[in-house]
Amino acid sequence: MRSRATAPRETTAPRETTAPRAWAKARFTDGRSPGRARRTGVLLILLALASAAACWLTFARWLPSDGERYQDYRAAEPCSSDALSRRDTDCLSTWHLTVQKTENRTAGKESVHDATLTYRDSWRRTVHLDGSGPLLERLGPGDRVTATAWRGEIMVLGKNGVRQDTLEAPRDELQMNAAAGVLAGLLAAQCLVFGVVRLVRPLDHEPLTWEPYGRWLLFGLVGVSFAVGLSAVWTGLPWGTVPLAAVPLAACVALWFRLRLRPRLRPRG
């Protein structure tokens, strides 16, 4: 018997996806959505505000306070007998103390340079020194040291002409404070720009993305801030030179990264 030929079953041709639906589908396939981008933008703007507040506190409060304290310490004079009787702490008082014990060790990131001091068996305090030398490494239990106190805190320990500052002693190293403030301001600018772009263009905010431009820009800003701060400390330049040098240099670094990463940031297709 001949098999009866059957006509091919009619199939429905697939409908072409409209351009807007295809565009939206491609966007969501990449794991990006307008809502998520806008939420990220809001978080970045809030982070920018926090960084800007930290920058303001550094230059308006922290730097002036530390600078004034350092100048007061440098201008302080030895206490007179009248000042001692009035318990005036704005002058430099001298005390002869006994070392009870010392702790001087460095293990990995932890460094301990302490000396426990006593006075007439009724007073006992542990002071933290700035490193192991030149005095702490020579001290042992029972040694007598001369302590210089200011505003209720021990600033310097000395013995036989060898002196060493404690961590309470004010230092003229405001350049690193300024570097921290500059870094906070630069981070505020980066977060603000990246956040605003995500609010305005939630699905098209390249090249202002974390990978690779944002990540490299963050590393560059950190490196510039602390490199300028350390250079100012080593050369003895005033802290005011730190923002004057760091901000233009950071702008150049941002532009350099942008030009260097431009081939990678070009859209595909």
C-alpha positions as CSV (number, residue, x, y, z in Angstrom):
1,M,0.0,0.0,0.0
2,R,1.1,3.4,-0.8
3,S,1.5,5.7,2.1
4,R,-0.6,8.8,1.9
5,A,1.4,11.9,1.6
6,T,0.6,14.3,4.4
7,A,1.1,18.0,4.0
8,P,3.6,19.6,6.3
9,R,2.1,20.9,9.4
10,E,1.8,24.6,9.4
11,T,3.9,26.4,12.0
12,T,3.6,29.9,13.2
13,A,6.6,32.0,12.4
14,P,8.2,33.6,15.4
15,R,7.4,37.2,15.9
16,E,10.2,39.7,15.7
17,T,11.1,41.3,19.0
18,T,10.6,45.0,18.8
19,A,13.6,47.2,19.2
20,P,12.7,48.7,22.6
21,R,12.0,45.3,24.1
22,A,15.3,43.8,22.7
23,W,17.2,46.8,24.1
24,A,15.6,46.4,27.5
25,K,16.2,42.7,27.5
26,A,19.9,43.1,26.7
27,R,20.3,45.6,29.4
28,F,18.7,43.4,32.1
29,T,20.6,40.4,30.9
30,D,23.8,42.2,31.7
31,G,22.6,42.4,35.4
32,R,21.9,46.1,35.3
33,S,18.6,47.8,36.0
34,P,17.6,51.5,36.3
35,G,16.4,51.0,39.9
36,R,19.6,49.3,41.0
37,A,21.8,51.9,39.3
38,R,19.8,54.8,41.0
39,R,20.1,53.1,44.4
40,T,23.8,52.8,43.9
41,G,23.9,56.5,42.9
42,V,22.1,57.6,46.0
43,L,24.5,55.6,48.2
44,L,27.5,57.1,46.4
45,I,26.1,60.6,47.0
46,L,25.6,59.9,50.7
47,L,29.2,58.6,50.9
48,A,30.3,61.8,49.2
49,L,28.5,63.9,51.8
50,A,30.2,61.9,54.6
51,S,33.6,62.3,53.0
52,A,33.0,66.0,52.5
53,A,32.1,66.4,56.2
54,A,35.3,64.5,57.1
55,C,37.3,66.9,54.9
56,W,35.7,70.0,56.5
57,L,36.3,68.7,60.0
58,T,40.0,68.1,59.1
59,F,40.7,71.6,57.9
60,A,38.3,73.5,60.2
61,R,38.8,71.6,63.5
62,W,41.5,69.0,63.5
63,L,44.4,70.9,61.9
64,P,43.8,74.2,63.8
65,S,43.4,72.3,67.1
66,D,46.6,70.2,66.7
67,G,48.6,73.2,65.4
68,E,47.5,75.4,68.3
69,R,48.4,72.6,70.8
70,Y,51.9,72.2,69.2
71,Q,52.5,75.9,69.4
72,D,51.4,76.1,73.1
73,Y,53.7,73.2,73.9
74,R,56.6,74.8,72.2
75,A,55.9,78.1,74.1
76,A,55.5,76.5,77.5
77,E,58.1,77.3,80.1
78,P,59.2,75.4,83.2
79,C,56.9,75.8,86.1
80,S,57.7,78.2,88.9
81,S,57.2,77.3,92.6
82,D,54.1,79.5,92.6
83,A,52.7,77.7,89.5
84,L,53.3,74.3,91.1
85,S,51.5,75.4,94.3
86,R,48.5,76.5,92.1
87,R,48.7,73.2,90.2
88,D,49.1,75.0,86.9
89,T,49.4,72.4,84.1
90,D,50.1,74.9,81.3
91,C,53.8,75.0,82.3
92,L,56.4,72.2,82.1
93,S,56.8,70.3,85.4
94,T,59.6,67.9,86.2
95,W,59.2,64.7,88.1
96,H,61.7,62.0,89.2
97,L,60.1,58.6,88.7
98,T,61.1,55.0,89.1
99,V,60.8,52.4,86.3
100,Q,58.8,49.4,87.4
101,K,58.9,47.5,84.2
102,T,59.2,48.0,80.4
103,E,57.7,46.3,77.4
104,N,59.5,46.7,74.2
105,R,58.5,44.3,71.3
106,T,57.4,44.3,67.7
107,A,55.5,41.4,66.4
108,G,54.2,41.8,62.9
109,K,51.9,44.8,62.8
110,E,51.8,45.1,66.5
111,S,54.3,47.3,68.2
112,V,54.4,47.9,72.0
113,H,56.9,50.4,73.5
114,D,55.7,51.0,77.1
115,A,57.2,51.9,80.4
116,T,55.4,51.6,83.7
117,L,56.5,54.3,86.2
118,T,55.9,54.8,89.9
119,Y,56.3,57.7,92.3
120,R,56.6,57.3,96.1
121,D,54.6,54.0,96.0
122,S,51.3,56.0,95.7
123,W,51.3,56.8,92.0
124,R,51.6,54.4,89.0
125,R,51.2,55.0,85.3
126,T,52.1,53.3,82.0
127,V,53.3,55.6,79.2
128,H,53.6,54.8,75.6
129,L,56.8,55.9,73.9
130,D,57.5,56.7,70.3
131,G,59.5,53.6,69.3
132,S,62.1,51.6,71.1
133,G,65.0,54.1,71.2
134,P,67.0,55.9,72.1
135,L,66.0,55.6,75.8
136,L,63.5,52.8,76.2
137,E,65.8,50.1,75.1
138,R,68.3,51.1,77.8
139,L,65.8,51.1,80.7
140,G,65.2,48.4,83.2
141,P,63.3,47.9,86.5
142,G,64.5,50.1,89.3
143,D,66.0,52.8,87.0
144,R,65.4,56.4,87.8
145,V,64.1,58.7,85.0
146,T,63.2,62.4,84.7
147,A,59.7,63.0,83.3
148,T,58.5,66.2,81.8
149,A,54.8,66.7,82.2
150,W,52.5,69.2,80.5
151,R,48.7,69.5,80.9
152,G,48.6,66.5,83.1
153,E,50.4,64.1,80.6
154,I,54.0,63.0,80.5
155,M,55.6,64.3,77.3
156,V,59.3,63.3,77.6
157,L,61.4,60.8,79.6
158,G,65.1,61.4,80.1
159,K,68.1,59.8,81.8
160,N,71.8,60.8,81.7
161,G,71.1,63.3,78.9
162,V,69.2,60.8,76.7
163,R,65.6,61.9,76.0
164,Q,62.7,60.3,74.3
165,D,59.2,61.6,73.5
166,T,56.0,59.8,74.5
167,L,53.1,59.4,72.1
168,E,51.4,62.3,74.0
169,A,54.0,64.8,72.9
170,P,52.6,67.2,70.2
171,R,54.5,66.9,66.9
172,D,54.9,69.3,64.0
173,E,53.7,66.7,61.5
174,L,50.4,68.3,60.4
175,Q,51.2,67.5,56.8
176,M,49.8,64.0,57.1
177,N,46.7,65.4,58.8
178,A,46.3,67.6,55.7
179,A,46.9,64.6,53.4
180,A,44.1,62.8,55.1
181,G,41.8,65.8,54.7
182,V,42.7,66.1,51.0
183,L,42.0,62.4,50.4
184,A,38.6,62.8,52.0
185,G,37.8,65.7,49.7
186,L,39.0,63.9,46.6
187,L,36.9,60.8,47.5
188,A,33.9,63.1,48.0
189,A,34.4,64.5,44.5
190,Q,34.8,61.0,43.0
191,C,31.7,59.6,44.8
192,L,29.6,62.6,43.9
193,V,30.4,62.5,40.2
194,F,29.9,58.7,40.0
195,G,26.6,59.0,41.9
196,V,25.1,61.8,39.9
197,V,25.9,60.1,36.6
198,R,24.0,57.0,37.8
199,L,21.0,59.1,38.7
200,V,21.0,61.0,35.4
201,R,22.0,58.0,33.2
202,P,21.2,54.8,35.1
203,L,21.8,52.5,32.2
204,D,24.6,54.4,30.4
205,H,27.1,55.7,32.9
206,E,30.3,54.5,31.2
207,P,33.2,55.2,31.6
208,L,32.4,56.2,35.2
209,T,32.2,52.6,36.4
210,W,34.1,50.9,39.2
211,E,35.9,48.5,36.9
212,P,38.4,49.5,35.7
213,Y,38.3,53.3,35.8
214,G,36.8,53.8,39.3
215,R,39.1,51.3,41.0
216,W,42.3,52.7,39.4
217,L,41.2,56.3,40.1
218,L,40.7,55.4,43.8
219,F,44.1,53.9,44.1
220,G,45.6,56.9,42.3
221,L,43.9,59.4,44.7
222,V,45.2,57.5,47.8
223,G,48.7,57.3,46.4
224,V,48.8,61.0,45.5
225,S,47.5,62.2,48.8
226,F,49.9,60.3,51.0
227,A,52.9,60.7,48.6
228,V,52.5,64.5,48.8
229,G,51.9,64.4,52.6
230,L,55.1,62.3,53.2
231,S,57.1,64.5,50.9
232,A,56.0,67.6,52.8
233,V,57.0,65.9,56.1
234,W,60.4,64.9,54.9
235,T,61.2,68.3,53.3
236,G,59.7,70.3,56.2
237,L,57.2,72.2,54.0
238,P,54.2,73.6,55.8
239,W,50.9,71.6,55.7
240,G,49.3,74.3,53.5
241,T,51.4,73.1,50.6
242,V,49.7,69.6,50.7
243,P,46.3,70.6,49.2
244,L,48.0,73.1,46.8
245,A,50.1,70.3,45.3
246,A,47.8,67.2,45.8
247,V,44.7,68.5,44.1
248,P,46.2,69.5,40.7
249,L,48.3,66.3,40.8
250,A,45.2,64.2,41.5
251,A,43.4,65.9,38.5
252,C,46.3,65.0,36.3
253,V,46.2,61.4,37.5
254,A,42.5,61.1,36.8
255,L,43.0,62.4,33.3
256,W,45.9,60.1,32.7
257,F,43.9,57.1,33.8
258,R,41.0,58.2,31.6
259,L,43.2,58.5,28.5
260,R,45.1,55.2,29.3
261,L,41.9,53.2,29.7
262,R,40.1,54.7,26.8
263,P,40.6,51.8,24.4
264,R,39.1,49.4,27.0
265,L,36.1,51.6,27.6
266,R,34.9,51.8,24.1
267,P,31.5,50.2,23.6
268,R,31.4,46.9,21.8
269,G,29.9,46.5,18.3
